[in-house]
Amino acid sequence: MDTELFKGTLSLLILAMLSRQPRYGYELAATVHQHTHGAFTFREGSLYPCLHKLQAEGLLKGQWEEGPSTEGPGRKRRYYHITAKGRAALEEKRRSWDELCLAVNHVLEASHEQA
């Protein structure tokens, strides 16, 4: 997969996943990998800077929480929660994504018809 295409979707995917439930970093990476059947892999060098940027913009808030454990106290992890501002940004990013896909598909279909 072309990684240049993937770069612009990182914040959209993070916000979308966090709109369903709070998650910690590794869980975000594992979930996107699973849901895309391995097509997308979040690397620490891109995931955590993006999470910090979204947090600085007020789209997410991170807080240390104890994770679930069957054998006593769980391990502390930084869970990220989407904010109201983050939900509004997600809707805007979804609209932009839909417009982009529509426009790109129009060009691809037109060039396919000419081939």
MOPE-V116043 format. One record per pair of residues at least 6 apart in sequence whose ideal C-beta (glycine too) atoms are under 8 Angstrom apart, sorted by the first residue. I is the first residue (numbers start at 0). J is the second residue. D is the distance in Angstrom with one decimal. If there is no record, write none. Layout:
{{I | J | D} {I | J | D}}
This chain:
{{0 | 38 | 5.5} {0 | 39 | 7.6} {5 | 39 | 6.2} {6 | 45 | 7.8} {8 | 39 | 7.9} {8 | 96 | 7.7} {9 | 41 | 7.4} {9 | 45 | 6.3} {9 | 46 | 7.6} {9 | 49 | 5.1} {10 | 49 | 5.8} {10 | 52 | 7.7} {10 | 53 | 6.1} {10 | 92 | 7.0} {11 | 89 | 7.4} {11 | 92 | 4.6} {11 | 93 | 7.3} {11 | 96 | 6.1} {12 | 31 | 5.7} {12 | 39 | 7.3} {13 | 27 | 6.3} {13 | 46 | 7.9} {13 | 49 | 6.3} {13 | 50 | 6.8} {13 | 53 | 6.6} {13 | 59 | 7.8} {13 | 79 | 7.9} {14 | 53 | 7.2} {14 | 58 | 6.7} {14 | 59 | 7.9} {14 | 81 | 6.2} {14 | 85 | 5.8} {14 | 86 | 8.0} {14 | 88 | 6.5} {14 | 89 | 4.2} {14 | 92 | 6.6} {15 | 89 | 6.3} {15 | 93 | 7.8} {16 | 22 | 6.3} {16 | 27 | 6.0} {16 | 30 | 5.9} {16 | 31 | 6.8} {17 | 27 | 7.7} {17 | 59 | 6.6} {17 | 79 | 5.7} {17 | 80 | 6.8} {17 | 81 | 4.2} {17 | 85 | 7.2} {18 | 81 | 5.3} {18 | 85 | 7.9} {18 | 86 | 6.3} {18 | 89 | 5.8} {21 | 78 | 4.5} {21 | 79 | 6.2} {21 | 80 | 4.6} {21 | 81 | 8.0} {22 | 30 | 6.8} {22 | 78 | 6.6} {22 | 79 | 6.3} {23 | 66 | 7.3} {23 | 76 | 4.1} {23 | 77 | 5.8} {23 | 78 | 5.2} {23 | 79 | 7.1} {24 | 43 | 7.8} {24 | 46 | 6.0} {24 | 47 | 6.2} {24 | 50 | 6.5} {24 | 77 | 6.9} {24 | 79 | 7.6} {25 | 76 | 8.0} {27 | 41 | 6.5} {27 | 46 | 6.7} {27 | 50 | 7.9} {27 | 79 | 7.5} {28 | 40 | 7.2} {28 | 41 | 4.1} {28 | 46 | 5.9} {31 | 39 | 5.2} {31 | 40 | 7.8} {31 | 41 | 5.8} {32 | 39 | 6.6} {32 | 40 | 5.5} {32 | 41 | 7.4} {50 | 59 | 6.7} {50 | 61 | 7.1} {50 | 79 | 6.0} {53 | 59 | 4.5} {53 | 85 | 7.1} {54 | 60 | 6.6} {54 | 61 | 5.6} {54 | 79 | 7.4} {56 | 84 | 7.9} {56 | 88 | 7.9} {57 | 82 | 6.1} {57 | 84 | 5.0} {57 | 85 | 7.6} {58 | 81 | 7.0} {58 | 82 | 6.0} {58 | 84 | 5.7} {58 | 85 | 3.6} {58 | 88 | 5.2} {59 | 79 | 4.9} {59 | 80 | 6.6} {59 | 81 | 6.0} {59 | 82 | 6.4} {59 | 85 | 5.6} {60 | 79 | 7.3} {60 | 80 | 5.2} {60 | 82 | 5.8} {61 | 77 | 4.9} {61 | 78 | 6.9} {61 | 79 | 5.0} {61 | 80 | 7.6} {62 | 77 | 7.0} {62 | 78 | 6.1} {62 | 80 | 7.2} {63 | 75 | 5.2} {63 | 76 | 7.2} {63 | 77 | 5.6} {63 | 78 | 7.8} {64 | 75 | 7.0} {64 | 76 | 6.4} {64 | 77 | 7.9} {64 | 78 | 4.8} {65 | 72 | 6.3} {65 | 73 | 4.5} {65 | 74 | 7.3} {65 | 75 | 5.7} {65 | 76 | 7.9} {66 | 73 | 4.1} {66 | 74 | 5.2} {66 | 75 | 7.3} {66 | 76 | 4.9} {67 | 73 | 5.4} {68 | 74 | 6.9} {81 | 89 | 7.2}}
